[in-house]
């Protein structure tokens, strides 16, 4: 009888302590994710110091005319442009910018896992099969997973699909086709404009590599839009999501990192996602 009482007491103590332990672990994972975004934000600023602009959302060029083309050569996204500023110069040197991500020369690069682009709270696999845009049941490529995507703004990424050569797909946020934003373009202020946000693998896999032409929702794998609140019910792949309770971490254009709560007013959220909308908005 005494043994049963002792076992019961131990069971009660474990039940009381376990939630606290899990909460402490999540707090540590959230801090790690927070620090990742801080390093990415700083890398963006170092890039800006070097090139007087943030990196392009992704590169796509028609090699016959040298004109911008969303489905053109390259495809490498903002995450690859930051590699030299994240102590990944060796990996960056293996990338041939005008050669497709899916080319055999990039077989090792496109599946290379980078802890700095992963949130420890996310349970997704290090790599994922990218479905074909023509046939979702066919694997088009295998890519390294990433949990951070650039802020395209409030424009729909779907509007980029099918644009002909010579037409650039522009966003009203921090990243878009072929070019990035300059500090002077942040009319709304860098402290009031979102730069990079989280994306949970449970909603859909993202990557740090780039937009793979021919892959399903290729551009949304590296960029996101603010048309639904963070972690909203029924979110789409191009939304911002996380495994953290209450909200999603974002890096702002001034280099700071903040948690955007799930209950944020949508007018404020959309205002934060644009660089020059003329709104006066601050992270609540």
C-alpha positions, -999 to 999 in steps of 0.1 A, spaced: 0 0 0 28 24 9 45 17 -24 13 24 -43 10 57 -25 46 67 -33 41 58 -70 9 79 -71 27 108 -55 55 105 -81 30 104 -109 12 135 -97 46 154 -94 56 143 -129 22 155 -142 27 188 -125 63 193 -136 61 180 -172 41 210 -186 67 234 -170 95 214 -186 78 215 -220 72 252 -217 109 258 -208 120 238 -238 97 257 -261 110 290 -247 145 279 -255 135 269 -290 117 302 -295 148 321 -284 169 301 -308 145 310 -336 145 346 -325 183 346 -327 183 330 -362 161 358 -375 183 384 -358 213 370 -376 194 369 -409 184 406 -404 220 416 -397 231 397 -428 206 417 -448 221 449 -434 256 438 -443 244 430 -478 229 465 -480 262 480 -468 280 462 -496 254 467 -525 233 496 -513 202 474 -515 187 444 -498 190 412 -519 165 404 -546 136 381 -537 147 358 -565 166 360 -598 149 350 -631 163 361 -665 155 353 -701 190 344 -713 182 351 -750 172 387 -744 187 393 -709 153 406 -698 136 398 -664 115 367 -665 99 352 -635 103 317 -649 137 324 -664 173 312 -657 186 311 -622 158 311 -596 182 316 -567 165 334 -539 173 360 -512 186 333 -489 214 323 -512 225 359 -517 230 362 -479 252 331 -476 285 350 -476 272 372 -448 262 342 -427 296 325 -427 286 303 -457 310 316 -483 321 280 -492 286 270 -500 279 302 -519 309 296 -541 294 264 -553 264 281 -568 263 291 -605 238 319 -605 225 315 -640 223 277 -639 191 262 -626 187 250 -590 177 216 -604 208 212 -626 231 183 -616 259 208 -608 238 219 -578 229 184 -567 246 188 -533 239 225 -528 201 223 -531 197 197 -504 223 212 -480 207 217 -446 214 251 -428 206 253 -392 205 291 -394 175 289 -417 156 264 -395 135 270 -364 140 243 -337 103 243 -329 95 231 -364 92 193 -368 97 193 -406 123 171 -422 157 185 -433 147 181 -470 114 178 -488 101 166 -522 88 195 -542 58 185 -563 57 193 -600 34 222 -609 20 202 -638 14 170 -618 13 173 -580 18 135 -577 52 138 -594 83 149 -574 100 177 -594 130 181 -571 142 176 -536 152 207 -517 166 217 -483 140 229 -459 139 265 -446 115 281 -421 120 318 -430 105 335 -460 108 371 -473 79 395 -471 66 402 -506 39 425 -491 2 424 -496 1 418 -534 -8 383 -544 21 360 -554 -3 343 -579 -1 374 -600 35 366 -608 25 333 -625 27 333 -663 42 367 -667 60 370 -701 97 378 -705 104 415 -700 78 419 -672 90 421 -636 69 408 -608 69 436 -582 58 434 -546 51 463 -522 70 447 -494 108 441 -489 115 414 -516 104 409 -551 116 397 -585 151 407 -596 157 434 -570 155 442 -534 145 474 -515 169 502 -507 167 519 -473 154 551 -489 124 532 -502 111 525 -467 88 555 -466 69 540 -438 101 536 -417 123 505 -413 111 500 -377 75 497 -390 81 474 -420 84 436 -419 114 420 -436 115 382 -429 89 360 -412 84 323 -402 68 295 -421 59 262 -404 64 230 -424 30 217 -413 14 242 -436 37 236 -465 75 233 -469 96 262 -478 133 264 -488 163 287 -485 174 279 -520 151 297 -544 121 296 -567 123 264 -587 107 269 -621 83 240 -628 78 233 -591 44 237 -573 40 272 -559 77 279 -565 78 315 -555 57 310 -523 85 286 -511 107 316 -505 83 346 -501 51 353 -482 22 377 -481 2 393 -453 -33 385 -465 -41 363 -434 -31 368 -398 -1 347 -385 -12 312 -377 -48 319 -389 -72 290 -394 -72 278 -430 -39 294 -439 -23 290 -473 13 282 -482 21 318 -489 10 329 -453 33 333 -423 30 306 -397 49 291 -368 49 264 -341 52 290 -313 21 296 -292 4 329 -297 22 342 -327 50 342 -353 85 358 -352 94 385 -377 125 404 -384 119 441 -393 138 462 -418 156 480 -390 172 447 -378 150 441 -348 130 409 -342 95 408 -328 67 383 -321 35 393 -341 6 379 -322 -22 360 -339 -49 385 -329 -32 415 -345 -55 439 -362 -54 430 -399 -52 467 -410 -21 471 -388 -6 438 -401 -10 447 -437 4 482 -431 35 466 -415 39 444 -446 43 473 -470 74 496 -472 57 527 -487 20 525 -481 18 558 -463 3 542 -432 14 549 -396 18 515 -380 39 500 -352 43 465 -340 19 461 -311 
